[in-house]
Amino acid sequence: MAKRSITRRWFVNNLGIIVLILVVIELALIFAVQNYFYNSARQYLVSKLNAVTGVLTRYSADSSTNLSAELRSTLEGFSDKDKMELMAIDNNGVIALTSSGFSPDAPMAMPDYDNAMNSVDSYGYSVSRTANGERIMAVTYPIAAISNEYSAIRVVTSLEAIDHAIMTFVLAATCVAIAVVVLLGFSGLYFVGSIIRPIQEINKNTEKFAQGDFSARIEQQSEDEIGALCDAINHMADELSNAETMKNEFISSVSHELRTPLTAIKGWAETLNDGADPQTMQKGLRVIVGETERLSRMVEELLDFSRMQSGHFTLNRAAMDVLAELGDAVLIYLERAKKDHITIEYDEPEMLPIVYGDKNRIRQVFINIIDNAMKYSEPGSTIIIRAEAPSEIAVRITVEDHGCGIKASDLPKIKTKFYKPNHTRRGSGIGLAVADEIVNMHGGTLHIQSTEGVGTTVTITLPSYKVHK
């Protein structure tokens, strides 16, 4: 499909309409000016005829006066003969007398005379051309009522001067219209160019983005919507670049996380296959089971994340006891904490409000948060786990560690998928994002407060069953 540029569309749609409007306006002005000049000339001719007929009427009232002689004298003494010609037309419709003294040799068309004769006591008017092509205006008034020899008097003037003035106006109006079109054309091209240039740069850079190159940026040249669009695309490029970096780090981290337990499982499997004493076999099996569980949790996190991305992540909600799930999660890590010389202090209350949720997913959140606390804690440190009910409609679980903490710059991104603030620690970087999503789906919140070198506190708040009733 052929592409139509914005410039061409602007010329066709906008400038074309403007030109059409200007043409219509100019034609209307020409028509109005021509009517004004022609009407003025007509009124002037009528006034001259009125003056002549007034004189002739006074002469006709005097019976001693020869009207024909007076008419001839009036024509010969006509004061405006340099501007127009006064004529007397006999009863046969032939021009008998003229103010110039010259009568036409052959009959000529006089539409104004015909109009005057067809209407009683009315002026006849016409605009026509002579045999040599000159435009003339003629006005005729019947005088048969006051003369037996002549039927009408007629005044004729050339329109050459008027047409010249009208043509001058037309040329001036045309020049103004052309100047307006040229000015609009240049200003429009500049305006369209200010839009096209950023769009072309955007198009060029987005092609690079499509190929995976997020280093290009668009220079902001204005503070309008185009500038805002450039800023938005640059921000999108930053986010895509960060996402690409985190994705690569995630792949590298997951590869390492998968390789480590697989290597341990393979090594111990080979050792056990070669034969070993019962104590070594028991130790090897324990390692294989532990690493298998680690792999299983990692795969489950990846599957959960995939379900969330595709919108297929679901919850099987029911009334549940949060303390039971939290107690199971704590129990899972008590033995490991002893081996890592980490103390877990669990302040378990007697009772908490019932929560309406998916117990398996809530346990998964607790396991993930406690596992993170274990990963970032040093031997000899303490992890404090508390559960409480700040009100009858909410349950709050707090997991506090005294590990390495999180940098202030990393804290806003900590729940972002694939993001790992500390690459020296194991983990895929999606566990916290999955936990946050699960808590949000339950209508709760997951808040992280941390100080680098001091420790981290994770607070999970869930609505109680009363909220859902």
ROLUMGU-567473 format. One record per residue (C-alpha): residue number from 1; x, y, z; residue in one letter. Coordinates in steps of 0.25 Angstrom, whole numbers, always signed. Layout:
# residues N
<n->NUM, east->X, north->Y, up->Z, res->a> .
...
# end
This chain:
# residues 469
<n->1, east->+0, north->+0, up->+0, res->m> .
<n->2, east->+6, north->+13, up->-4, res->a> .
<n->3, east->+10, north->+23, up->+7, res->k> .
<n->4, east->+5, north->+37, up->+8, res->r> .
<n->5, east->+14, north->+47, up->+15, res->s> .
<n->6, east->+9, north->+56, up->+25, res->i> .
<n->7, east->+14, north->+68, up->+16, res->t> .
<n->8, east->+6, north->+63, up->+4, res->r> .
<n->9, east->-6, north->+61, up->+13, res->r> .
<n->10, east->-5, north->+75, up->+19, res->w> .
<n->11, east->-3, north->+81, up->+5, res->f> .
<n->12, east->-16, north->+74, up->+0, res->v> .
<n->13, east->-25, north->+75, up->+12, res->n> .
<n->14, east->-21, north->+88, up->+19, res->n> .
<n->15, east->-14, north->+97, up->+8, res->l> .
<n->16, east->-24, north->+92, up->-3, res->g> .
<n->17, east->-36, north->+96, up->+6, res->i> .
<n->18, east->-29, north->+110, up->+9, res->i> .
<n->19, east->-27, north->+112, up->-6, res->v> .
<n->20, east->-41, north->+109, up->-9, res->l> .
<n->21, east->-46, north->+118, up->+2, res->i> .
<n->22, east->-37, north->+129, up->-3, res->l> .
<n->23, east->-42, north->+127, up->-17, res->v> .
<n->24, east->-57, north->+128, up->-13, res->v> .
<n->25, east->-54, north->+140, up->-5, res->i> .
<n->26, east->-47, north->+147, up->-16, res->e> .
<n->27, east->-58, north->+144, up->-26, res->l> .
<n->28, east->-68, north->+149, up->-16, res->a> .
<n->29, east->-60, north->+162, up->-14, res->l> .
<n->30, east->-59, north->+164, up->-29, res->i> .
<n->31, east->-73, north->+162, up->-31, res->f> .
<n->32, east->-77, north->+172, up->-20, res->a> .
<n->33, east->-67, north->+182, up->-25, res->v> .
<n->34, east->-71, north->+181, up->-40, res->q> .
<n->35, east->-86, north->+182, up->-35, res->n> .
<n->36, east->-82, north->+194, up->-27, res->y> .
<n->37, east->-75, north->+201, up->-39, res->f> .
<n->38, east->-86, north->+197, up->-49, res->y> .
<n->39, east->-97, north->+202, up->-40, res->n> .
<n->40, east->-90, north->+215, up->-37, res->s> .
<n->41, east->-88, north->+217, up->-52, res->a> .
<n->42, east->-102, north->+214, up->-55, res->r> .
<n->43, east->-107, north->+223, up->-44, res->q> .
<n->44, east->-98, north->+234, up->-50, res->y> .
<n->45, east->-104, north->+232, up->-64, res->l> .
<n->46, east->-118, north->+232, up->-59, res->v> .
<n->47, east->-116, north->+245, up->-52, res->s> .
<n->48, east->-111, north->+251, up->-65, res->k> .
<n->49, east->-123, north->+246, up->-72, res->l> .
<n->50, east->-132, north->+252, up->-61, res->n> .
<n->51, east->-126, north->+265, up->-63, res->a> .
<n->52, east->-128, north->+265, up->-78, res->v> .
<n->53, east->-142, north->+260, up->-77, res->t> .
<n->54, east->-145, north->+270, up->-67, res->g> .
<n->55, east->-141, north->+281, up->-76, res->v> .
<n->56, east->-149, north->+275, up->-88, res->l> .
<n->57, east->-161, north->+274, up->-79, res->t> .
<n->58, east->-161, north->+289, up->-76, res->r> .
<n->59, east->-159, north->+292, up->-91, res->y> .
<n->60, east->-170, north->+283, up->-95, res->s> .
<n->61, east->-180, north->+291, up->-85, res->a> .
<n->62, east->-177, north->+303, up->-93, res->d> .
<n->63, east->-185, north->+302, up->-106, res->s> .
<n->64, east->-177, north->+313, up->-112, res->s> .
<n->65, east->-164, north->+306, up->-111, res->t> .
<n->66, east->-159, north->+296, up->-122, res->n> .
<n->67, east->-156, north->+284, up->-114, res->l> .
<n->68, east->-147, north->+277, up->-126, res->s> .
<n->69, east->-139, north->+290, up->-126, res->a> .
<n->70, east->-137, north->+290, up->-111, res->e> .
<n->71, east->-133, north->+275, up->-111, res->l> .
<n->72, east->-123, north->+277, up->-122, res->r> .
<n->73, east->-117, north->+289, up->-114, res->s> .
<n->74, east->-117, north->+281, up->-102, res->t> .
<n->75, east->-109, north->+270, up->-108, res->l> .
<n->76, east->-99, north->+279, up->-115, res->e> .
<n->77, east->-97, north->+287, up->-102, res->g> .
<n->78, east->-96, north->+274, up->-93, res->f> .
<n->79, east->-85, north->+277, up->-83, res->s> .
<n->80, east->-81, north->+262, up->-81, res->d> .
<n->81, east->-79, north->+259, up->-95, res->k> .
<n->82, east->-64, north->+255, up->-92, res->d> .
<n->83, east->-69, north->+245, up->-83, res->k> .
<n->84, east->-81, north->+239, up->-89, res->m> .
<n->85, east->-90, north->+241, up->-101, res->e> .
<n->86, east->-104, north->+246, up->-101, res->l> .
<n->87, east->-114, north->+241, up->-112, res->m> .
<n->88, east->-128, north->+244, up->-117, res->a> .
<n->89, east->-135, north->+232, up->-123, res->i> .
<n->90, east->-147, north->+235, up->-133, res->d> .
<n->91, east->-160, north->+227, up->-134, res->n> .
<n->92, east->-154, north->+217, up->-143, res->n> .
<n->93, east->-143, north->+213, up->-133, res->g> .
<n->94, east->-132, north->+220, up->-140, res->v> .
<n->95, east->-122, north->+228, up->-134, res->i> .
<n->96, east->-125, north->+242, up->-140, res->a> .
<n->97, east->-116, north->+252, up->-131, res->l> .
<n->98, east->-104, north->+250, up->-123, res->t> .
<n->99, east->-96, north->+259, up->-114, res->s> .
<n->100, east->-83, north->+256, up->-122, res->s> .
<n->101, east->-90, north->+260, up->-135, res->g> .
<n->102, east->-87, north->+246, up->-141, res->f> .
<n->103, east->-98, north->+236, up->-144, res->s> .
<n->104, east->-96, north->+221, up->-147, res->p> .
<n->105, east->-97, north->+217, up->-161, res->d> .
<n->106, east->-104, north->+204, up->-159, res->a> .
<n->107, east->-114, north->+200, up->-148, res->p> .
<n->108, east->-108, north->+195, up->-136, res->m> .
<n->109, east->-114, north->+186, up->-124, res->a> .
<n->110, east->-119, north->+194, up->-113, res->m> .
<n->111, east->-125, north->+185, up->-102, res->p> .
<n->112, east->-126, north->+196, up->-93, res->d> .
<n->113, east->-135, north->+203, up->-103, res->y> .
<n->114, east->-144, north->+191, up->-105, res->d> .
<n->115, east->-145, north->+189, up->-90, res->n> .
<n->116, east->-149, north->+204, up->-88, res->a> .
<n->117, east->-160, north->+203, up->-99, res->m> .
<n->118, east->-166, north->+190, up->-93, res->n> .
<n->119, east->-168, north->+197, up->-80, res->s> .
<n->120, east->-176, north->+209, up->-78, res->v> .
<n->121, east->-169, north->+221, up->-72, res->d> .
<n->122, east->-157, north->+212, up->-68, res->s> .
<n->123, east->-142, north->+213, up->-70, res->y> .
<n->124, east->-135, north->+202, up->-79, res->g> .
<n->125, east->-121, north->+198, up->-75, res->y> .
<n->126, east->-111, north->+189, up->-82, res->s> .
<n->127, east->-96, north->+185, up->-82, res->v> .
<n->128, east->-91, north->+181, up->-96, res->s> .
<n->129, east->-79, north->+182, up->-106, res->r> .
<n->130, east->-78, north->+190, up->-118, res->t> .
<n->131, east->-74, north->+185, up->-132, res->a> .
<n->132, east->-59, north->+188, up->-128, res->n> .
<n->133, east->-60, north->+180, up->-115, res->g> .
<n->134, east->-61, north->+192, up->-105, res->e> .
<n->135, east->-70, north->+189, up->-93, res->r> .
<n->136, east->-81, north->+200, up->-91, res->i> .
<n->137, east->-92, north->+203, up->-82, res->m> .
<n->138, east->-105, north->+210, up->-87, res->a> .
<n->139, east->-117, north->+215, up->-80, res->v> .
<n->140, east->-130, north->+219, up->-88, res->t> .
<n->141, east->-142, north->+227, up->-84, res->y> .
<n->142, east->-155, north->+228, up->-93, res->p> .
<n->143, east->-159, north->+242, up->-96, res->i> .
<n->144, east->-171, north->+239, up->-105, res->a> .
<n->145, east->-180, north->+246, up->-95, res->a> .
<n->146, east->-174, north->+259, up->-97, res->i> .
<n->147, east->-169, north->+258, up->-112, res->s> .
<n->148, east->-176, north->+254, up->-125, res->n> .
<n->149, east->-163, north->+253, up->-132, res->e> .
<n->150, east->-154, north->+245, up->-123, res->y> .
<n->151, east->-157, north->+233, up->-115, res->s> .
<n->152, east->-145, north->+232, up->-105, res->a> .
<n->153, east->-133, north->+238, up->-101, res->i> .
<n->154, east->-121, north->+230, up->-98, res->r> .
<n->155, east->-107, north->+232, up->-91, res->v> .
<n->156, east->-95, north->+223, up->-93, res->v> .
<n->157, east->-82, north->+222, up->-86, res->t> .
<n->158, east->-70, north->+214, up->-88, res->s> .
<n->159, east->-66, north->+204, up->-77, res->l> .
<n->160, east->-52, north->+203, up->-80, res->e> .
<n->161, east->-47, north->+212, up->-68, res->a> .
<n->162, east->-56, north->+204, up->-58, res->i> .
<n->163, east->-52, north->+191, up->-64, res->d> .
<n->164, east->-37, north->+196, up->-62, res->h> .
<n->165, east->-40, north->+199, up->-48, res->a> .
<n->166, east->-47, north->+186, up->-45, res->i> .
<n->167, east->-35, north->+179, up->-52, res->m> .
<n->168, east->-25, north->+186, up->-43, res->t> .
<n->169, east->-33, north->+182, up->-31, res->f> .
<n->170, east->-34, north->+168, up->-36, res->v> .
<n->171, east->-18, north->+168, up->-38, res->l> .
<n->172, east->-16, north->+174, up->-24, res->a> .
<n->173, east->-26, north->+164, up->-18, res->a> .
<n->174, east->-19, north->+152, up->-25, res->t> .
<n->175, east->-5, north->+157, up->-21, res->c> .
<n->176, east->-10, north->+158, up->-6, res->v> .
<n->177, east->-16, north->+144, up->-7, res->a> .
<n->178, east->-3, north->+138, up->-13, res->i> .
<n->179, east->+5, north->+145, up->-2, res->a> .
<n->180, east->-4, north->+138, up->+8, res->v> .
<n->181, east->-3, north->+125, up->+2, res->v> .
<n->182, east->+12, north->+126, up->+1, res->v> .
<n->183, east->+13, north->+130, up->+15, res->l> .
<n->184, east->+4, north->+119, up->+20, res->l> .
<n->185, east->+11, north->+109, up->+11, res->g> .
<n->186, east->+25, north->+113, up->+17, res->f> .
<n->187, east->+20, north->+114, up->+32, res->s> .
<n->188, east->+12, north->+101, up->+29, res->g> .
<n->189, east->+24, north->+94, up->+24, res->l> .
<n->190, east->+32, north->+99, up->+36, res->y> .
<n->191, east->+22, north->+94, up->+45, res->f> .
<n->192, east->+20, north->+80, up->+38, res->v> .
<n->193, east->+35, north->+79, up->+38, res->g> .
<n->194, east->+36, north->+81, up->+53, res->s> .
<n->195, east->+26, north->+69, up->+54, res->i> .
<n->196, east->+32, north->+60, up->+43, res->i> .
<n->197, east->+47, north->+61, up->+48, res->r> .
<n->198, east->+44, north->+56, up->+62, res->p> .
<n->199, east->+35, north->+45, up->+56, res->i> .
<n->200, east->+46, north->+41, up->+46, res->q> .
<n->201, east->+56, north->+40, up->+58, res->e> .
<n->202, east->+46, north->+32, up->+66, res->i> .
<n->203, east->+44, north->+23, up->+55, res->n> .
<n->204, east->+59, north->+21, up->+53, res->k> .
<n->205, east->+61, north->+18, up->+67, res->n> .
<n->206, east->+49, north->+9, up->+69, res->t> .
<n->207, east->+55, north->+0, up->+58, res->e> .
<n->208, east->+67, north->+0, up->+66, res->k> .
<n->209, east->+59, north->-4, up->+79, res->f> .
<n->210, east->+52, north->-15, up->+71, res->a> .
<n->211, east->+66, north->-21, up->+68, res->q> .
<n->212, east->+70, north->-21, up->+82, res->g> .
<n->213, east->+79, north->-8, up->+82, res->d> .
<n->214, east->+74, north->+1, up->+94, res->f> .
<n->215, east->+85, north->+11, up->+94, res->s> .
<n->216, east->+79, north->+21, up->+84, res->a> .
<n->217, east->+72, north->+33, up->+90, res->r> .
<n->218, east->+63, north->+44, up->+83, res->i> .
<n->219, east->+67, north->+58, up->+85, res->e> .
<n->220, east->+56, north->+66, up->+91, res->q> .
<n->221, east->+54, north->+79, up->+82, res->q> .
<n->222, east->+41, north->+85, up->+88, res->s> .
<n->223, east->+33, north->+85, up->+100, res->e> .
<n->224, east->+20, north->+81, up->+94, res->d> .
<n->225, east->+13, north->+68, up->+92, res->e> .
<n->226, east->+24, north->+63, up->+82, res->i> .
<n->227, east->+34, north->+66, up->+93, res->g> .
<n->228, east->+26, north->+59, up->+103, res->a> .
<n->229, east->+25, north->+47, up->+93, res->l> .
<n->230, east->+41, north->+47, up->+91, res->c> .
<n->231, east->+42, north->+47, up->+106, res->d> .
<n->232, east->+33, north->+36, up->+108, res->a> .
<n->233, east->+40, north->+28, up->+97, res->i> .
<n->234, east->+54, north->+31, up->+103, res->n> .
<n->235, east->+48, north->+26, up->+117, res->h> .
<n->236, east->+42, north->+14, up->+110, res->m> .
<n->237, east->+56, north->+11, up->+104, res->a> .
<n->238, east->+62, north->+13, up->+118, res->d> .
<n->239, east->+52, north->+3, up->+124, res->e> .
<n->240, east->+54, north->-7, up->+113, res->l> .
<n->241, east->+69, north->-6, up->+114, res->s> .
<n->242, east->+68, north->-9, up->+129, res->n> .
<n->243, east->+58, north->-20, up->+127, res->a> .
<n->244, east->+68, north->-26, up->+116, res->e> .
<n->245, east->+79, north->-25, up->+126, res->t> .
<n->246, east->+71, north->-31, up->+137, res->m> .
<n->247, east->+66, north->-42, up->+128, res->k> .
<n->248, east->+81, north->-45, up->+124, res->n> .
<n->249, east->+85, north->-45, up->+139, res->e> .
<n->250, east->+73, north->-54, up->+142, res->f> .
<n->251, east->+77, north->-64, up->+131, res->i> .
<n->252, east->+91, north->-64, up->+137, res->s> .
<n->253, east->+86, north->-65, up->+151, res->s> .
<n->254, east->+76, north->-76, up->+148, res->v> .
<n->255, east->+87, north->-84, up->+140, res->s> .
<n->256, east->+96, north->-83, up->+152, res->h> .
<n->257, east->+85, north->-87, up->+162, res->e> .
<n->258, east->+81, north->-99, up->+153, res->l> .
<n->259, east->+95, north->-103, up->+151, res->r> .
<n->260, east->+99, north->-103, up->+166, res->t> .
<n->261, east->+89, north->-113, up->+171, res->p> .
<n->262, east->+90, north->-122, up->+159, res->l> .
<n->263, east->+105, north->-122, up->+160, res->t> .
<n->264, east->+103, north->-126, up->+175, res->a> .
<n->265, east->+92, north->-137, up->+172, res->i> .
<n->266, east->+101, north->-143, up->+160, res->k> .
<n->267, east->+113, north->-143, up->+169, res->g> .
<n->268, east->+107, north->-150, up->+181, res->w> .
<n->269, east->+99, north->-159, up->+172, res->a> .
<n->270, east->+112, north->-164, up->+165, res->e> .
<n->271, east->+119, north->-165, up->+179, res->t> .
<n->272, east->+107, north->-174, up->+184, res->l> .
<n->273, east->+107, north->-182, up->+171, res->n> .
<n->274, east->+122, north->-185, up->+174, res->d> .
<n->275, east->+118, north->-190, up->+188, res->g> .
<n->276, east->+119, north->-183, up->+201, res->a> .
<n->277, east->+118, north->-186, up->+216, res->d> .
<n->278, east->+104, north->-184, up->+222, res->p> .
<n->279, east->+108, north->-171, up->+228, res->q> .
<n->280, east->+113, north->-165, up->+215, res->t> .
<n->281, east->+101, north->-171, up->+208, res->m> .
<n->282, east->+92, north->-164, up->+218, res->q> .
<n->283, east->+99, north->-151, up->+216, res->k> .
<n->284, east->+98, north->-152, up->+201, res->g> .
<n->285, east->+84, north->-155, up->+201, res->l> .
<n->286, east->+81, north->-143, up->+210, res->r> .
<n->287, east->+88, north->-134, up->+201, res->v> .
<n->288, east->+81, north->-140, up->+189, res->i> .
<n->289, east->+68, north->-138, up->+195, res->v> .
<n->290, east->+71, north->-124, up->+200, res->g> .
<n->291, east->+76, north->-120, up->+186, res->e> .
<n->292, east->+64, north->-126, up->+179, res->t> .
<n->293, east->+55, north->-118, up->+188, res->e> .
<n->294, east->+63, north->-106, up->+184, res->r> .
<n->295, east->+61, north->-109, up->+170, res->l> .
<n->296, east->+46, north->-112, up->+172, res->s> .
<n->297, east->+44, north->-98, up->+178, res->r> .
<n->298, east->+52, north->-91, up->+167, res->m> .
<n->299, east->+44, north->-98, up->+156, res->v> .
<n->300, east->+31, north->-95, up->+164, res->e> .
<n->301, east->+35, north->-80, up->+165, res->e> .
<n->302, east->+37, north->-80, up->+150, res->l> .
<n->303, east->+24, north->-87, up->+147, res->l> .
<n->304, east->+17, north->-77, up->+156, res->d> .
<n->305, east->+23, north->-65, up->+149, res->f> .
<n->306, east->+20, north->-71, up->+135, res->s> .
<n->307, east->+5, north->-73, up->+140, res->r> .
<n->308, east->+5, north->-58, up->+145, res->m> .
<n->309, east->+10, north->-53, up->+132, res->q> .
<n->310, east->+0, north->-61, up->+124, res->s> .
<n->311, east->-12, north->-57, up->+133, res->g> .
<n->312, east->-14, north->-72, up->+137, res->h> .
<n->313, east->-10, north->-71, up->+152, res->f> .
<n->314, east->-22, north->-74, up->+160, res->t> .
<n->315, east->-25, north->-75, up->+175, res->l> .
<n->316, east->-33, north->-86, up->+182, res->n> .
<n->317, east->-38, north->-78, up->+193, res->r> .
<n->318, east->-45, north->-83, up->+206, res->a> .
<n->319, east->-45, north->-79, up->+221, res->a> .
<n->320, east->-31, north->-82, up->+226, res->m> .
<n->321, east->-23, north->-81, up->+239, res->d> .
<n->322, east->-11, north->-72, up->+236, res->v> .
<n->323, east->-3, north->-77, up->+249, res->l> .
<n->324, east->-3, north->-91, up->+244, res->a> .
<n->325, east->+3, north->-88, up->+230, res->e> .
<n->326, east->+13, north->-78, up->+237, res->l> .
<n->327, east->+17, north->-89, up->+247, res->g> .
<n->328, east->+19, north->-99, up->+236, res->d> .
<n->329, east->+28, north->-89, up->+229, res->a> .
<n->330, east->+36, north->-86, up->+241, res->v> .
<n->331, east->+38, north->-101, up->+244, res->l> .
<n->332, east->+43, north->-103, up->+230, res->i> .
<n->333, east->+55, north->-94, up->+233, res->y> .
<n->334, east->+58, north->-97, up->+248, res->l> .
<n->335, east->+67, north->-109, up->+245, res->e> .
<n->336, east->+75, north->-101, up->+234, res->r> .
<n->337, east->+76, north->-89, up->+243, res->a> .
<n->338, east->+83, north->-97, up->+253, res->k> .
<n->339, east->+93, north->-102, up->+243, res->k> .
<n->340, east->+95, north->-88, up->+238, res->d> .
<n->341, east->+97, north->-83, up->+253, res->h> .
<n->342, east->+85, north->-74, up->+251, res->i> .
<n->343, east->+75, north->-72, up->+262, res->t> .
<n->344, east->+60, north->-71, up->+258, res->i> .
<n->345, east->+51, north->-65, up->+269, res->e> .
<n->346, east->+36, north->-67, up->+266, res->y> .
<n->347, east->+26, north->-60, up->+275, res->d> .
<n->348, east->+14, north->-68, up->+272, res->e> .
<n->349, east->+1, north->-62, up->+278, res->p> .
<n->350, east->-10, north->-71, up->+283, res->e> .
<n->351, east->-20, north->-67, up->+272, res->m> .
<n->352, east->-22, north->-58, up->+260, res->l> .
<n->353, east->-34, north->-54, up->+251, res->p> .
<n->354, east->-38, north->-64, up->+240, res->i> .
<n->355, east->-33, north->-60, up->+227, res->v> .
<n->356, east->-40, north->-63, up->+214, res->y> .
<n->357, east->-29, north->-68, up->+204, res->g> .
<n->358, east->-21, north->-79, up->+197, res->d> .
<n->359, east->-13, north->-86, up->+209, res->k> .
<n->360, east->-3, north->-92, up->+199, res->n> .
<n->361, east->+0, north->-78, up->+193, res->r> .
<n->362, east->+1, north->-71, up->+206, res->i> .
<n->363, east->+10, north->-82, up->+211, res->r> .
<n->364, east->+18, north->-80, up->+199, res->q> .
<n->365, east->+19, north->-65, up->+202, res->v> .
<n->366, east->+24, north->-68, up->+216, res->f> .
<n->367, east->+34, north->-78, up->+211, res->i> .
<n->368, east->+40, north->-68, up->+201, res->n> .
<n->369, east->+41, north->-57, up->+211, res->i> .
<n->370, east->+48, north->-66, up->+222, res->i> .
<n->371, east->+57, north->-72, up->+211, res->d> .
<n->372, east->+61, north->-58, up->+207, res->n> .
<n->373, east->+64, north->-54, up->+222, res->a> .
<n->374, east->+72, north->-67, up->+223, res->m> .
<n->375, east->+80, north->-64, up->+210, res->k> .
<n->376, east->+84, north->-50, up->+214, res->y> .
<n->377, east->+87, north->-53, up->+229, res->s> .
<n->378, east->+101, north->-56, up->+234, res->e> .
<n->379, east->+104, north->-67, up->+244, res->p> .
<n->380, east->+102, north->-63, up->+258, res->g> .
<n->381, east->+90, north->-53, up->+254, res->s> .
<n->382, east->+76, north->-54, up->+258, res->t> .
<n->383, east->+63, north->-54, up->+250, res->i> .
<n->384, east->+50, north->-49, up->+257, res->i> .
<n->385, east->+37, north->-54, up->+253, res->i> .
<n->386, east->+24, north->-48, up->+259, res->r> .
<n->387, east->+9, north->-49, up->+256, res->a> .
<n->388, east->-1, north->-40, up->+261, res->e> .
<n->389, east->-15, north->-34, up->+258, res->a> .
<n->390, east->-15, north->-19, up->+258, res->p> .
<n->391, east->-30, north->-19, up->+257, res->s> .
<n->392, east->-41, north->-29, up->+255, res->e> .
<n->393, east->-41, north->-27, up->+240, res->i> .
<n->394, east->-26, north->-29, up->+237, res->a> .
<n->395, east->-14, north->-39, up->+240, res->v> .
<n->396, east->+0, north->-34, up->+240, res->r> .
<n->397, east->+13, north->-43, up->+239, res->i> .
<n->398, east->+27, north->-37, up->+241, res->t> .
<n->399, east->+40, north->-44, up->+237, res->v> .
<n->400, east->+52, north->-36, up->+242, res->e> .
<n->401, east->+66, north->-40, up->+240, res->d> .
<n->402, east->+79, north->-33, up->+243, res->h> .
<n->403, east->+87, north->-37, up->+231, res->g> .
<n->404, east->+94, north->-28, up->+220, res->c> .
<n->405, east->+81, north->-20, up->+217, res->g> .
<n->406, east->+78, north->-13, up->+204, res->i> .
<n->407, east->+83, north->+0, up->+198, res->k> .
<n->408, east->+74, north->+12, up->+198, res->a> .
<n->409, east->+75, north->+13, up->+183, res->s> .
<n->410, east->+71, north->-2, up->+181, res->d> .
<n->411, east->+59, north->-2, up->+190, res->l> .
<n->412, east->+49, north->+4, up->+180, res->p> .
<n->413, east->+53, north->-7, up->+170, res->k> .
<n->414, east->+53, north->-19, up->+180, res->i> .
<n->415, east->+40, north->-24, up->+176, res->k> .
<n->416, east->+42, north->-23, up->+161, res->t> .
<n->417, east->+43, north->-36, up->+153, res->k> .
<n->418, east->+57, north->-41, up->+151, res->f> .
<n->419, east->+63, north->-31, up->+160, res->y> .
<n->420, east->+74, north->-35, up->+169, res->k> .
<n->421, east->+81, north->-25, up->+178, res->p> .
<n->422, east->+92, north->-34, up->+182, res->n> .
<n->423, east->+98, north->-44, up->+172, res->h> .
<n->424, east->+107, north->-51, up->+182, res->t> .
<n->425, east->+94, north->-58, up->+188, res->r> .
<n->426, east->+87, north->-69, up->+182, res->r> .
<n->427, east->+73, north->-67, up->+176, res->g> .
<n->428, east->+66, north->-65, up->+163, res->s> .
<n->429, east->+61, north->-51, up->+166, res->g> .
<n->430, east->+46, north->-54, up->+164, res->i> .
<n->431, east->+42, north->-60, up->+177, res->g> .
<n->432, east->+39, north->-46, up->+183, res->l> .
<n->433, east->+32, north->-42, up->+171, res->a> .
<n->434, east->+23, north->-54, up->+172, res->v> .
<n->435, east->+21, north->-52, up->+187, res->a> .
<n->436, east->+17, north->-38, up->+185, res->d> .
<n->437, east->+7, north->-42, up->+174, res->e> .
<n->438, east->+1, north->-53, up->+182, res->i> .
<n->439, east->-1, north->-43, up->+194, res->v> .
<n->440, east->-7, north->-33, up->+185, res->n> .
<n->441, east->-17, north->-43, up->+179, res->m> .
<n->442, east->-22, north->-46, up->+193, res->h> .
<n->443, east->-24, north->-31, up->+195, res->g> .
<n->444, east->-12, north->-29, up->+204, res->g> .
<n->445, east->+1, north->-22, up->+204, res->t> .
<n->446, east->+15, north->-26, up->+205, res->l> .
<n->447, east->+24, north->-15, up->+210, res->h> .
<n->448, east->+40, north->-15, up->+211, res->i> .
<n->449, east->+48, north->-6, up->+220, res->q> .
<n->450, east->+63, north->-7, up->+220, res->s> .
<n->451, east->+76, north->+0, up->+224, res->t> .
<n->452, east->+89, north->-5, up->+218, res->e> .
<n->453, east->+98, north->-11, up->+228, res->g> .
<n->454, east->+86, north->-12, up->+238, res->v> .
<n->455, east->+76, north->-21, up->+233, res->g> .
<n->456, east->+63, north->-23, up->+226, res->t> .
<n->457, east->+48, north->-24, up->+231, res->t> .
<n->458, east->+37, north->-29, up->+223, res->v> .
<n->459, east->+23, north->-27, up->+227, res->t> .
<n->460, east->+11, north->-34, up->+221, res->i> .
<n->461, east->-3, north->-29, up->+224, res->t> .
<n->462, east->-15, north->-38, up->+220, res->l> .
<n->463, east->-30, north->-35, up->+221, res->p> .
<n->464, east->-37, north->-44, up->+230, res->s> .
<n->465, east->-49, north->-52, up->+227, res->y> .
<n->466, east->-59, north->-41, up->+232, res->k> .
<n->467, east->-55, north->-32, up->+220, res->v> .
<n->468, east->-60, north->-42, up->+210, res->h> .
<n->469, east->-73, north->-45, up->+217, res->k> .
# end
